[in-house]
Amino acid sequence: MPQELAYTPPAGHHFLTPLYDVGVRLSTREMLWRAALVDLIAPEDSDVLLDIGAGTGSLAPILAKRNPATQYIGVDPDAAALAIARNKASARGIRAEFIHAPFSAEAIAAWPAPSVATLCLVLHQVPLAEKLRLLLEIHQVLQPDGKLYIADYGEQRSWLMRKLFGATIQKLDGYADTQPNADGVLIPLMIEAGFSEVSERRQFNTITGSISILSGTKEAF
Ligand SMILES: C[S@@+](CC[C@H](N)C(=O)[O-])C[C@H]1O[C@@H](n2cnc3c(N)ncnc32)[C@H](O)[C@@H]1O
């Protein structure tokens, strides 16, 4: 890995990584929000999709099922998660590339510029300054008119969602990185990073808090 970075592993602790997929499936209504995300992306043959914090690569098979011609590139600093992602892709016979690195413009410089970027369940696990850095560098690398889709724990609007989020995800991933999401920081940060047409497209209440799908566009000029 070219650059060292302190990061939270997929399930909060390295020893829990093998349990990540089953945990997400059971606790987030995963198939609903991932399918809704891919519906919104509506991947085209010419699209290059960069999945930042790809983790165990769960988005790749759903995307490939929708459009096998879309080029999928995942980037993640966690070697154990990427090993699961590569096995998953090869078991399903799908084309997916994975880069072992924390995301930065430099880390993907040798790859085609993405027309679509996704950040699934990543931003609630990183510090506020890193949330903004990721969004700024995504804006930098996207093609003109490129789209960013975020699927993550966003603003927790009801008492019940705040309680469930506090009792589960905030226990696992800590308060400092997660609370800004719960307070609704994602949309203002996307705007600060330069995205236009920023909006919340869908919201899913789950037993671990509510998950929002947000999108934004990099203007063509
Ligand atoms: C909760 S997991 C989500 C994995 C996957 N996107 C999903 O939807 O299941 C968050 C991932 O973000 C990765 N991550 C953390 N910091 C990162 C960074 N700076 N650049 C890229 N990935 C990062 C972690 O290694 C972890 O695999």
The ligand as an SDF file (V2000), in Angstrom:
LIG
                    3D

 27 29  0  0  0  0  0  0  0  0999 V2000
  -18.1060   -0.1580    6.5050 C   0  0  0  0  0  0  0  0  0  0  0  0
  -16.9810   -0.5220    5.2340 S   0  0  0  0  0  0  0  0  0  0  0  0
  -18.0020   -0.4150    3.8010 C   0  0  0  0  0  0  0  0  0  0  0  0
  -17.5840   -1.3910    2.7300 C   0  0  0  0  0  0  0  0  0  0  0  0
  -18.4220   -1.3760    1.4590 C   0  0  0  0  0  0  0  0  0  0  0  0
  -18.3880   -0.0890    0.8010 N   0  0  0  0  0  0  0  0  0  0  0  0
  -19.8460   -1.7920    1.6910 C   0  0  0  0  0  0  0  0  0  0  0  0
  -20.7590   -1.1080    1.2140 O   0  0  0  0  0  0  0  0  0  0  0  0
  -20.0620   -2.8370    2.3200 O   0  0  0  0  0  0  0  0  0  0  0  0
  -16.0000    0.9470    5.0860 C   0  0  0  0  0  0  0  0  0  0  0  0
  -14.7550    0.7270    4.2500 C   0  0  0  0  0  0  0  0  0  0  0  0
  -14.0900    1.9700    4.0460 O   0  0  0  0  0  0  0  0  0  0  0  0
  -12.7110    1.7150    3.9920 C   0  0  0  0  0  0  0  0  0  0  0  0
  -11.9810    2.9560    4.1620 N   0  0  0  0  0  0  0  0  0  0  0  0
  -11.7130    3.6330    5.2930 C   0  0  0  0  0  0  0  0  0  0  0  0
  -10.9750    4.7110    5.0270 N   0  0  0  0  0  0  0  0  0  0  0  0
  -10.7770    4.7430    3.6800 C   0  0  0  0  0  0  0  0  0  0  0  0
  -10.0850    5.6080    2.7670 C   0  0  0  0  0  0  0  0  0  0  0  0
   -9.4440    6.6940    3.1810 N   0  0  0  0  0  0  0  0  0  0  0  0
  -10.0710    5.3000    1.4490 N   0  0  0  0  0  0  0  0  0  0  0  0
  -10.7350    4.2100    0.9950 C   0  0  0  0  0  0  0  0  0  0  0  0
  -11.3920    3.3570    1.8100 N   0  0  0  0  0  0  0  0  0  0  0  0
  -11.4190    3.6200    3.1290 C   0  0  0  0  0  0  0  0  0  0  0  0
  -12.4960    0.6620    5.0920 C   0  0  0  0  0  0  0  0  0  0  0  0
  -11.3030   -0.0550    4.9070 O   0  0  0  0  0  0  0  0  0  0  0  0
  -13.7370   -0.2000    4.9170 C   0  0  0  0  0  0  0  0  0  0  0  0
  -13.4930   -1.3120    4.0790 O   0  0  0  0  0  0  0  0  0  0  0  0
  1  2  1  0
  2  3  1  0
  2 10  1  0
  3  4  1  0
  4  5  1  0
  5  6  1  0
  5  7  1  0
  7  8  2  0
  7  9  1  0
 10 11  1  0
 11 12  1  0
 11 26  1  0
 12 13  1  0
 13 14  1  0
 13 24  1  0
 14 15  1  0
 14 23  1  0
 15 16  2  0
 16 17  1  0
 17 18  1  0
 17 23  2  0
 18 19  1  0
 18 20  2  0
 20 21  1  0
 21 22  2  0
 22 23  1  0
 24 25  1  0
 24 26  1  0
 26 27  1  0
M  CHG  2   2   1   9  -1
M  END
$$$$
